[in-house]
């Protein structure tokens, strides 16, 4: 599973240029078959975020049509933290912070917005058939709690030390292996490269999440190389050793 997290501030130029570049990269990721795209632009106001999110939804839909004709790819667009915006613009789900509302609360809000609590026709028409709720986690315990609360999957970070944040304490592969014992898929994030991604999969990760790995490279090439990596065998997977 491949998960692209956006950061328009990494692009050069003024704000309109950065937004245009970001939407182009989102389209590129959708065409390449990235499983999920998290629109993470945390510095934007709610109104600005909603405007950009509406553009992103349209870009993903058009990119998938161009890539596969009438057959739709499975790329899902998630909105960072803002469940209300995700519901309003017809996104596929949300990505929650570790200290955010619970996945159970999001699912209740989503179900309410689907027509049982009078949230409006627009939300009901735009809501996807299956809600995706991702949760940022920084310890194995947080991963287990996210799973118990109904998260679709967890994004566990940071696995490795990052060049732009050398003083941030990394969790490491041992902690990742422990986190992957949870009963939900766990994606590895933080300093992951094409060179060390295999070690994350060997530890039991269900996939790779990244910002720069996708945003600073040809997405199709990155996707092809990551798809070519092998996952853990049943005998070595952390889940295989967990009692039933």
Long-range contacts (C-beta under 8 A, 24 or more apart in sequence): 1-35, 1-36, 1-153, 1-185, 1-187, 1-206, 1-207, 1-208, 2-33, 2-34, 2-35, 2-36, 2-207, 2-208, 2-209, 2-214, 2-223, 2-226, 2-227, 3-34, 3-35, 3-36, 3-37, 3-38, 3-134, 3-155, 3-187, 3-189, 3-207, 3-208, 3-209, 3-210, 4-29, 4-34, 4-36, 4-37, 4-38, 4-209, 4-210, 4-211, 4-214, 4-215, 4-219, 5-37, 5-38, 5-40, 5-189, 5-209, 5-210, 5-211, 6-37, 6-38, 6-39, 6-40, 6-41, 6-211, 6-215, 7-40, 7-41, 7-211, 7-215, 8-41, 9-41, 9-43, 10-211, 10-212, 10-215, 10-216, 19-52, 19-55, 22-52, 23-55, 23-56, 23-59, 25-214, 25-215, 25-219, 26-56, 26-59, 26-60, 26-63, 26-77, 27-59, 27-60, 27-62, 27-63, 28-63, 28-219, 28-220, 29-75, 29-214, 29-219, 30-59, 30-60, 30-63, 30-64, 30-67, 30-73, 30-75, 31-63, 31-64, 31-66, 31-67, 31-219, 31-220, 32-219, 32-220, 32-222, 32-223, 33-67, 33-73, 33-74, 33-75, 33-223, 34-75, 34-214, 34-219, 34-223, 35-74, 35-75, 35-76, 35-207, 36-75, 36-76, 36-77, 36-78, 36-92, 36-132, 36-134, 37-75, 37-76, 37-77, 37-78, 38-78, 38-79, 38-80, 38-95, 38-134, 39-77, 39-78, 39-79, 39-80, 39-91, 40-80, 40-95, 41-80, 42-80, 42-81, 46-82, 46-85, 49-79, 49-82, 49-85, 50-85, 50-88, 50-89, 53-77, 53-79, 53-85, 53-86, 53-89, 53-91, 54-89, 57-89, 57-90, 57-91, 76-128, 76-132, 78-132, 78-134, 83-109, 83-110, 87-113, 87-119, 87-123, 87-126, 87-127, 88-122, 88-123, 88-126, 89-126, 90-123, 90-125, 90-126, 90-127, 90-128, 91-128, 92-128, 92-131, 92-132, 93-128, 93-131, 93-132, 93-133, 93-134, 93-152, 94-132, 94-133, 94-134, 95-134, 95-135, 95-136, 95-155, 96-133, 96-134, 96-135, 96-136, 96-151, 97-136, 98-135, 98-136, 98-137, 98-138, 98-142, 100-135, 102-149, 102-150, 103-133, 103-135, 103-146, 103-149, 103-150, 103-151, 103-152, 104-149, 104-150, 106-131, 106-133, 107-131, 107-133, 107-150, 137-179, 137-186, 138-171, 139-171, 139-175, 139-179, 140-175, 140-178, 140-179, 140-181, 140-182, 143-179, 143-182, 143-184, 143-186, 144-182, 146-182, 146-184, 147-182, 147-183, 147-184, 151-184, 152-184, 152-185, 153-184, 153-185, 153-186, 153-187, 153-206, 154-179, 154-182, 154-184, 154-185, 154-186, 154-187, 155-186, 155-187, 155-189, 155-209, 156-186, 156-187, 156-188, 156-189, 156-205, 157-188, 157-189, 157-190, 157-209, 158-189, 158-190, 158-191, 159-188, 159-189, 159-190, 159-191, 159-192, 159-200, 160-190, 160-191, 160-192, 160-196, 161-191, 162-190, 162-191, 163-191, 173-199, 173-200, 173-203, 176-200, 176-203, 176-204, 176-205, 177-203, 177-204, 177-238, 178-238, 180-204, 180-205, 180-206, 180-237, 180-238, 180-239, 181-238, 181-239, 181-242, 194-222, 194-225, 194-226, 197-226, 197-229, 198-229, 198-230, 201-229, 201-230, 201-231, 201-232, 202-232, 202-236, 203-232, 203-238, 204-232, 204-237, 204-238, 204-239
